Amino acid sequence: MQNPRLASRYAKSLIDLVQEKDQLEAVHNDMLFLQQLMKSNRDVVNLLKSPIIKADKKIKIMNAILDGRVSSTTQVFVTLLINKTRESALPEIATEFSRQYNIIRNISVVKITTAAALDAPVLDVIKQKIASEVPQQIQLETAVNPELIGGFVLETADKLFDASVLRDLQDIKKQFSQNIYVSNIR
């Protein structure tokens, strides 16, 4: 993140505005859409960060992309960012908006990474187990990393639980390399 303070301030201001207008859910969905758009389409990020493209051209392009897909409040906010030459911070602002939204709604984001994709019944069991341990609502994000070999890695905002085979193998390797009773096997 280039400027977390800037992202936090703009996100907080937008949250305050949309709470007054009772549009928090709609704008949160818009921010999720913007995050997905910028992750899947690198050209949009390059457009926003380009110093060569003029502000009025950026506004026209972004309005064409966002028209009918996001609320008017979000479109006005994006236009404001472009006019203030802060459009390059839009990815960070959208991420920070989601983080602050989760705090307001008492939602805890939990990411589980496994070696193979998990099916819905297994995810439901995991979500129920986590919900019994955590007082907040749970938003479960999944990822697949075949390098884990087996097991899982569970991440929350402030904790990491690594129960993967890869981690176990790394621990065994570390123990063998630190064995004080055997010096240089080779």
trRosetta pair geometry for C-beta under 8 A, 3 or more apart (Angstrom, degrees):
i j d omega theta_ij theta_ji phi_ij phi_ji
1 4 4.8 66 121 -70 136 86
1 7 6.5 -79 -166 5 121 150
1 92 5.0 109 -140 -123 95 123
1 95 7.8 -127 -97 74 117 140
2 88 7.6 -7 39 127 158 107
2 89 6.9 -116 62 -103 117 84
2 92 6.6 -118 33 -40 82 153
3 6 3.9 28 122 18 120 118
3 7 6.4 145 94 -16 71 86
3 89 6.3 -50 55 -110 108 125
3 92 7.2 131 60 99 64 165
4 7 5.6 -56 -145 41 37 112
4 8 6.0 39 157 -23 69 107
4 92 7.1 -126 -101 -177 50 129
4 96 7.4 146 -154 -86 71 130
5 8 5.7 -54 -146 36 29 113
5 9 6.4 27 156 -19 63 107
6 9 6.0 -58 -149 35 28 109
6 10 6.4 19 159 -10 65 108
6 86 7.0 -154 173 -147 126 119
6 89 5.6 -79 116 -139 123 160
6 92 7.6 61 85 100 93 134
6 93 7.9 -67 123 -75 80 95
7 10 6.2 -60 -146 41 28 104
7 11 6.0 26 158 -18 65 113
7 89 5.7 -150 -79 178 82 111
7 92 3.9 -94 -93 132 142 105
7 93 4.8 -146 -141 -79 78 54
7 95 7.3 -6 180 63 141 90
7 96 4.3 143 144 -13 104 148
8 11 5.8 -59 -142 40 26 110
8 12 6.1 27 159 -20 64 110
8 96 5.4 -129 -85 -166 50 145
8 100 7.8 127 -143 -57 70 127
9 12 5.8 -55 -144 37 27 111
9 13 6.3 27 156 -19 63 107
10 13 5.7 -54 -147 37 31 112
10 14 6.3 30 155 -18 65 107
10 81 7.3 58 -153 -95 148 105
10 86 7.0 171 -77 144 149 146
10 89 7.0 120 19 114 152 128
10 93 4.8 -41 92 -125 126 123
10 96 7.7 94 68 76 84 135
11 14 5.8 -56 -148 38 30 110
11 15 6.3 31 153 -20 65 106
11 93 5.3 -178 -61 -162 87 69
11 96 4.0 -138 -29 108 158 105
11 97 4.2 -149 -140 -72 103 65
11 99 7.7 28 159 51 161 91
11 100 5.4 147 139 10 120 139
12 15 5.7 -53 -146 36 30 112
12 16 6.4 33 154 -20 64 104
12 100 6.4 -160 -84 -126 65 165
13 16 5.8 -53 -149 35 30 112
13 17 6.4 30 153 -19 64 107
14 17 5.6 -55 -148 36 32 113
14 18 6.2 19 160 -9 68 109
14 27 6.9 -166 160 164 107 145
14 77 5.8 48 -113 -128 119 144
14 93 7.6 88 0 173 143 112
14 97 6.1 -32 78 -109 132 120
15 18 6.2 -61 -141 43 28 100
15 19 6.1 31 158 -23 64 108
15 24 7.1 42 -149 -122 71 98
15 97 6.6 174 -57 -141 98 80
15 100 5.6 -98 -53 117 156 132
15 101 7.0 -159 -110 -74 119 72
15 104 7.1 -179 -168 -39 134 149
16 19 5.9 -56 -147 34 26 111
16 20 6.7 28 154 -19 61 104
17 20 5.9 -59 -159 32 30 111
17 21 6.6 9 153 -1 66 111
17 73 7.2 171 124 -164 118 123
18 21 5.5 -60 -141 50 39 103
18 22 7.9 -107 165 52 60 8
18 23 4.4 -95 -158 75 91 88
18 24 5.0 131 123 -82 109 53
18 26 7.7 -149 -161 62 126 87
18 27 4.5 -85 -117 12 160 150
18 73 6.2 116 -95 146 97 156
19 22 7.3 30 -171 -79 32 38
19 24 5.5 36 -86 -65 64 115
21 73 6.8 176 76 -88 160 147
23 26 4.8 -55 -171 47 83 115
23 27 5.4 77 128 -21 96 104
23 71 6.4 161 -175 161 133 171
23 73 5.8 121 108 10 158 157
24 27 6.2 -65 -144 43 25 102
24 28 6.1 29 157 -24 64 109
24 101 7.1 154 179 -127 102 102
24 104 7.6 -108 -165 108 145 151
25 28 5.6 -55 -146 34 28 114
25 29 6.5 28 155 -17 63 104
26 29 5.9 -56 -155 35 30 110
26 30 6.5 33 146 -20 64 105
26 71 5.0 70 144 -47 121 141
26 73 7.7 96 101 40 116 123
27 30 5.1 -47 -148 34 40 119
27 31 6.4 43 151 -21 67 100
27 71 6.2 -73 -79 39 68 135
27 73 5.9 -59 -86 93 115 125
27 74 5.7 166 -129 -66 80 100
27 97 7.7 -100 137 177 101 138
28 31 5.7 -51 -149 34 33 111
28 32 6.6 35 150 -18 63 102
28 97 7.2 -167 -113 142 63 105
28 98 7.0 108 -153 -105 86 66
28 101 4.9 116 -113 -135 120 158
29 32 5.6 -51 -149 36 35 113
29 33 6.4 39 150 -21 64 103
30 33 5.5 -53 -151 35 33 114
30 34 6.4 33 151 -19 66 103
30 70 4.0 83 -133 -142 111 104
30 71 5.7 -91 -58 17 142 88
30 73 8.0 -179 17 77 165 89
30 74 4.0 -121 159 -75 157 160
31 34 5.5 -48 -145 36 35 112
31 35 6.4 40 152 -21 64 101
31 74 7.5 -149 -54 -121 65 124
31 94 4.5 171 -163 -149 88 82
31 97 4.6 -121 -132 91 160 136
31 98 5.8 -167 121 -56 127 86
31 101 7.7 171 58 -21 147 145
32 35 5.7 -49 -148 34 32 113
32 36 6.4 30 154 -15 64 106
32 94 8.0 167 -64 179 23 109
32 98 6.7 100 -76 -94 76 122
33 36 5.8 -58 -149 39 30 109
33 37 6.1 34 152 -23 66 108
33 69 6.4 180 167 153 153 107
33 70 6.2 -161 73 -80 142 100
34 37 5.5 -52 -143 36 31 115
34 38 6.2 24 160 -14 66 107
34 70 7.4 35 -52 -85 96 145
34 74 7.6 -157 -42 -175 127 129
34 78 8.0 -170 -109 -83 139 122
34 90 6.8 -103 169 162 132 109
34 94 4.7 -140 94 -108 118 147
35 38 6.1 -62 -148 40 26 104
35 39 6.3 24 155 -18 64 110
35 91 7.2 100 -117 -144 65 70
35 94 4.8 -173 -64 133 86 131
35 95 6.5 110 -108 -72 121 69
35 98 7.0 -1 -43 -32 150 142
36 39 5.7 -56 -144 38 31 110
36 40 6.0 11 164 -5 67 114
37 40 6.4 -68 -141 46 22 97
37 41 5.8 -32 177 32 63 114
37 44 5.9 3 144 34 98 171
37 65 7.4 107 -165 162 146 127
38 41 6.8 -70 -114 60 21 76
38 44 5.5 -113 -103 90 64 121
38 45 5.2 92 -157 -64 93 97
38 90 7.3 176 -74 107 149 105
38 91 5.0 -158 138 -96 161 101
38 94 7.3 153 16 39 139 153
41 44 4.7 64 104 -3 108 108
41 45 7.7 159 103 -5 64 83
42 45 5.6 -55 -159 38 48 112
42 46 6.1 48 146 -20 75 106
43 46 5.5 -54 -144 40 35 113
43 47 6.2 44 152 -26 66 102
44 47 5.5 -49 -150 31 31 116
44 48 6.6 28 153 -16 63 105
44 65 7.0 113 -111 -144 118 169
45 48 5.8 -56 -150 37 32 109
45 49 6.2 14 157 -6 67 113
45 91 6.5 16 -114 -47 107 131
46 49 6.0 -65 -140 47 29 101
46 50 6.1 47 157 -48 65 103
47 50 5.8 -45 -147 9 26 119
47 53 6.4 -26 -157 41 69 163
47 58 6.4 149 159 -124 97 89
47 61 6.2 -119 -172 110 147 150
47 62 7.8 171 122 -63 134 87
48 58 7.1 102 -106 -151 50 126
48 87 4.5 -139 -157 141 90 102
48 88 5.5 152 136 -93 93 47
48 90 5.7 -93 -155 25 156 126
48 91 8.0 153 80 -23 155 91
49 87 7.9 -144 -65 104 39 90
49 88 4.5 80 -102 -118 70 104
50 53 4.5 56 99 12 125 103
53 57 5.2 -117 -177 87 91 126
53 58 5.6 111 125 -60 115 92
54 57 4.8 90 63 9 82 106
54 58 7.1 -147 98 -7 41 88
55 58 5.6 -55 -148 36 33 113
55 59 6.3 36 154 -22 67 104
55 82 5.3 139 -155 156 88 96
55 83 6.3 96 -179 -97 138 44
55 85 7.3 -78 -88 -79 121 74
56 59 5.6 -49 -148 33 33 114
56 60 6.6 35 153 -18 64 103
57 60 5.8 -52 -150 35 32 111
57 61 6.4 29 154 -16 65 107
58 61 5.8 -57 -146 39 30 109
58 62 6.0 24 159 -14 67 111
58 82 5.0 -173 103 -142 123 133
58 87 6.4 -46 160 -97 148 178
59 62 6.0 -59 -141 42 26 106
59 63 6.1 26 159 -19 64 110
59 79 5.5 56 -132 -124 107 85
59 82 5.3 179 -71 94 83 156
59 83 7.7 41 -75 -54 127 81
60 63 5.9 -57 -145 38 26 110
60 64 6.4 28 155 -20 62 107
61 64 5.7 -56 -152 35 30 112
61 65 6.5 26 152 -16 65 106
62 65 5.6 -54 -146 38 34 110
62 66 5.8 11 162 -2 70 116
62 75 7.9 155 129 -142 98 75
62 78 5.4 -150 154 143 141 133
62 79 7.5 -177 87 -74 130 64
62 82 6.9 -163 17 -50 150 143
63 66 6.1 -65 -131 51 26 96
63 67 5.6 47 165 -51 66 102
63 75 6.4 69 -115 -157 77 116
63 79 7.4 35 -67 -75 102 107
64 67 6.1 -31 -132 5 21 117
65 69 7.5 -55 142 32 58 140
66 69 5.5 -116 -159 57 45 104
66 70 4.8 -36 -170 27 102 116
66 74 7.0 -140 -175 111 137 107
66 75 5.4 167 113 -97 133 92
66 78 6.6 147 -19 29 166 160
67 75 7.4 60 -86 -104 56 141
70 74 4.1 -83 157 78 124 139
70 75 6.0 150 90 -49 108 81
71 74 5.0 99 59 6 77 99
71 75 7.2 -141 101 -3 43 87
72 75 5.4 -53 -148 38 39 113
72 76 6.2 40 153 -20 69 103
73 76 5.8 -54 -149 37 29 110
73 77 6.3 32 151 -21 63 107
74 77 5.4 -52 -147 35 33 115
74 78 6.4 34 154 -19 66 102
75 78 5.8 -51 -147 35 32 109
75 79 6.4 34 152 -18 64 106
76 79 5.6 -54 -149 39 32 114
76 80 6.3 39 150 -24 65 104
77 80 5.5 -50 -149 32 32 115
77 81 6.6 34 152 -20 63 101
78 81 5.7 -50 -151 33 34 113
78 82 6.6 32 151 -17 64 104
78 87 7.5 58 -169 -120 71 95
78 90 6.9 38 -124 -116 85 133
79 82 5.8 -55 -150 36 33 110
79 83 6.3 31 153 -17 66 107
80 83 5.7 -57 -146 39 30 110
80 84 6.2 15 159 -5 66 112
81 84 6.0 -67 -144 48 27 101
81 86 4.6 -98 -157 80 76 91
81 87 4.8 117 129 -84 102 60
81 89 7.2 -137 -157 61 121 90
81 90 5.9 103 142 -76 163 96
81 93 7.4 -133 -103 16 142 164
82 85 7.5 26 -176 -81 33 32
82 86 7.9 -98 -60 52 19 60
82 87 4.5 36 -91 -63 64 127
86 89 5.1 -39 175 31 82 118
86 90 7.9 121 127 -50 74 70
87 90 5.6 -8 -169 -29 54 114
89 92 5.1 -59 -169 49 72 112
89 93 5.5 77 131 -30 88 103
90 93 5.5 -55 -138 38 32 113
90 94 6.2 34 162 -21 67 104
91 94 5.9 -55 -148 34 28 110
91 95 6.5 26 155 -15 63 108
92 95 5.7 -56 -148 39 33 111
92 96 6.1 30 155 -16 67 109
93 96 5.7 -56 -143 41 30 109
93 97 6.1 38 153 -27 64 104
94 97 5.6 -48 -147 30 29 116
94 98 6.7 30 153 -17 61 103
95 98 5.9 -55 -155 34 32 110
95 99 6.5 32 148 -20 65 106
96 99 5.4 -51 -147 35 36 114
96 100 6.3 31 156 -14 68 105
97 100 6.0 -59 -148 41 28 106
97 101 6.1 34 152 -24 64 108
98 101 5.5 -51 -144 34 31 116
98 102 6.5 34 155 -22 63 103
99 102 5.9 -54 -155 32 30 111
99 103 6.8 30 148 -18 62 103
100 103 5.5 -49 -151 32 39 114
100 104 6.5 39 151 -19 67 103
101 104 5.7 -55 -150 36 33 111
101 105 6.1 11 159 0 68 113
101 107 7.8 -6 119 35 75 126
102 105 6.1 -65 -137 52 28 98
102 106 8.0 -114 167 58 55 5
102 107 4.2 -96 -148 70 79 99
102 108 7.4 119 173 -80 116 20
102 109 6.1 -41 -137 -31 159 101
102 139 7.1 -93 -121 12 118 140
103 106 7.6 23 -177 -75 28 38
105 137 7.1 -48 137 40 94 134
106 136 4.9 -151 163 -133 79 93
106 137 6.1 97 106 10 80 92
107 136 6.1 146 -130 165 14 116
107 137 4.7 -39 -109 75 69 104
107 138 7.6 150 -160 -98 71 6
107 139 5.2 40 173 -20 115 114
108 134 5.5 -92 47 160 160 144
108 136 4.0 115 -19 82 105 134
108 137 6.9 166 19 76 73 47
108 138 5.8 -30 69 -105 92 56
108 139 7.0 -178 84 22 40 78
108 156 6.3 -7 174 -150 112 109
108 157 6.8 -105 -149 -11 84 110
109 139 4.9 -31 -105 72 65 107
109 141 6.4 18 -174 -7 96 116
109 156 7.4 146 85 -144 55 59
109 157 6.9 92 54 -58 85 87
110 130 5.7 -50 -33 -174 178 159
110 134 7.8 -170 -58 2 131 164
110 138 5.7 -19 11 -157 123 99
110 139 7.0 154 22 73 69 51
110 140 5.5 -25 73 -107 97 63
110 141 7.1 176 87 25 44 74
110 154 6.7 -10 -176 -168 102 90
110 155 7.1 157 -160 81 53 50
110 156 5.3 -23 -106 -92 78 80
111 140 7.9 138 -98 -165 28 51
111 141 4.5 -26 -106 73 76 105
111 142 7.5 168 -157 -86 62 19
111 143 6.4 17 -178 -1 104 112
111 154 7.5 156 83 -156 52 42
111 155 4.4 -10 59 59 99 104
111 156 7.9 -179 22 -76 71 33
112 118 7.5 -2 109 0 128 148
112 126 6.4 -1 -60 162 167 153
112 140 6.6 -8 6 -165 110 98
112 141 7.4 162 22 82 63 52
112 142 5.7 -22 69 -111 87 68
112 143 7.4 178 91 29 42 72
112 152 5.7 -11 -170 -174 95 126
112 153 7.2 156 -155 79 47 50
112 154 5.4 -9 -104 -104 79 72
112 155 7.7 -171 -74 23 35 70
113 142 7.6 140 -91 -167 39 52
113 143 4.4 -23 -106 74 85 101
113 144 7.2 170 -157 -91 70 13
113 145 5.2 17 176 8 116 114
113 148 6.7 158 129 -50 98 148
113 152 6.5 149 77 -162 50 69
113 153 4.4 -7 56 55 104 101
113 155 7.5 35 -6 -4 103 108
114 117 7.3 140 77 -99 117 15
114 118 5.8 93 25 -42 156 102
114 142 7.4 -25 14 -161 101 97
114 143 7.8 152 22 82 58 53
114 144 6.3 -32 72 -114 71 63
114 145 7.5 153 79 36 22 71
114 148 6.7 -129 -172 70 29 152
114 151 7.6 -156 -133 105 72 35
114 152 4.8 -29 -91 -104 81 89
114 153 7.9 -165 -68 22 41 67
115 144 7.3 34 160 -160 15 77
115 145 6.8 -58 -102 82 45 58
115 146 5.6 67 -162 -131 75 40
115 147 7.8 -144 -117 56 86 28
115 148 4.3 -133 -72 74 86 99
115 149 5.7 -77 -101 83 146 12
115 150 5.4 -52 4 -84 149 29
115 151 7.1 72 -17 46 110 52
115 164 7.4 130 -48 -142 100 104
115 165 7.6 2 -51 24 142 111
116 144 6.6 11 -149 -138 15 113
116 146 7.6 55 -70 -102 59 74
117 142 7.5 77 -142 147 70 135
117 144 5.4 -40 -70 -79 69 133
118 122 4.6 -119 -173 88 104 126
118 123 5.3 127 118 -58 122 88
118 126 7.5 2 168 -5 161 142
118 142 6.3 -131 36 -136 108 142
119 122 5.4 89 60 14 70 105
119 123 7.2 -137 102 -6 33 95
120 123 5.6 -59 -144 38 33 112
120 124 6.3 37 158 -24 67 103
121 124 5.6 -51 -149 32 33 114
121 125 6.6 34 154 -18 65 102
122 125 5.8 -53 -152 34 34 111
122 126 6.4 34 150 -18 66 106
123 126 5.6 -54 -147 38 33 112
123 127 6.1 35 154 -21 67 107
123 140 6.4 153 -171 118 102 152
123 142 6.9 -62 -109 -64 124 135
124 127 5.7 -54 -145 37 30 111
124 128 6.3 30 156 -19 64 106
125 128 5.8 -55 -149 36 30 111
125 129 6.3 30 153 -20 64 107
126 129 5.7 -56 -149 36 30 112
126 130 6.3 25 155 -15 66 107
126 140 7.0 110 102 -130 110 148
127 130 5.9 -56 -145 40 30 108
127 131 6.1 33 154 -23 65 110
127 138 5.6 172 -155 96 85 139
127 140 5.2 -90 -92 -37 103 143
128 131 5.6 -54 -143 37 29 114
128 132 6.6 31 156 -23 62 103
129 132 6.0 -55 -156 29 29 110
129 133 7.0 15 151 -9 61 110
130 133 5.8 -68 -156 42 36 106
130 134 5.8 -5 162 11 76 117
130 138 5.4 105 104 -113 118 153
130 140 7.5 137 45 -86 151 108
130 154 8.0 -168 -95 -159 123 135
131 134 6.4 -70 -124 55 27 86
131 137 7.9 -5 -120 -142 102 37
131 138 5.2 -106 -77 -7 85 130
134 138 6.5 104 72 -75 131 102
134 156 7.7 -179 -97 -118 145 148
145 148 5.1 87 92 -20 96 104
145 153 7.8 -3 40 21 134 124
146 149 7.8 59 167 -71 55 35
147 166 6.0 47 139 -86 76 150
148 151 6.1 -125 161 66 111 83
148 152 7.3 48 167 -103 154 26
148 153 6.7 -132 -111 -17 136 103
148 164 4.1 -93 -160 -149 98 132
148 165 6.5 104 156 40 63 80
148 166 5.0 -101 -137 -2 41 121
149 164 6.9 114 46 172 81 93
149 165 3.9 -86 85 75 116 126
149 166 5.4 146 10 -51 103 78
149 169 7.5 65 17 -11 154 134
150 164 6.9 149 83 -159 46 63
150 165 4.1 59 49 -21 88 127
151 163 4.7 -146 -171 118 118 71
151 164 3.9 178 84 -115 122 37
151 165 5.2 164 2 -24 114 67
151 166 7.8 -136 52 17 120 72
151 167 7.5 -93 90 30 153 104
151 168 7.6 132 -23 -10 157 115
152 163 5.7 14 58 65 68 97
152 164 6.4 -160 43 -75 10 79
153 160 7.1 -11 -175 -169 95 90
153 161 7.2 165 -158 86 48 54
153 162 5.0 -3 -116 -113 89 70
153 163 7.3 180 -84 33 42 59
153 164 5.6 -21 -52 -36 88 119
153 167 7.8 127 -86 -33 101 131
154 159 7.9 -4 112 112 91 97
154 160 7.4 156 85 -157 56 42
154 161 4.3 -3 58 57 103 103
154 162 8.0 -152 29 -69 63 34
154 163 7.5 20 0 12 99 102
155 159 7.4 176 -151 92 42 56
155 160 5.3 -3 -108 -109 77 76
155 161 7.9 -157 -69 28 39 65
156 159 4.7 22 47 48 106 89
156 160 7.9 -148 30 -68 64 42
162 167 4.5 131 143 -72 119 163
163 167 7.4 -95 -124 51 6 136
164 167 4.7 100 62 4 85 100
164 168 7.1 -147 100 -3 50 85
165 168 5.4 -54 -151 37 38 114
165 169 6.3 39 152 -20 69 104
166 169 5.8 -56 -149 36 30 110
166 170 6.4 30 152 -19 64 106
167 170 5.6 -53 -147 36 32 112
167 171 6.4 35 152 -20 65 104
168 171 5.7 -53 -150 35 31 112
168 172 6.5 32 152 -18 65 104
169 172 5.7 -51 -147 36 34 111
169 173 6.3 36 153 -20 65 105
170 173 5.6 -52 -147 36 32 113
170 174 6.3 34 153 -20 64 106
171 174 5.6 -54 -148 36 31 113
171 175 6.4 32 153 -20 65 105
172 175 5.7 -53 -149 35 32 112
172 176 6.4 30 154 -17 65 105
173 176 5.9 -56 -149 37 30 109
173 177 6.3 24 155 -16 65 109
174 177 5.9 -58 -145 39 30 107
174 178 6.2 11 160 -5 65 114
175 178 6.1 -70 -143 47 27 99
175 179 6.8 55 153 -58 62 85
176 179 5.8 -22 -155 -19 35 116
179 182 5.0 11 114 39 125 93
182 185 6.0 22 154 -71 121 88
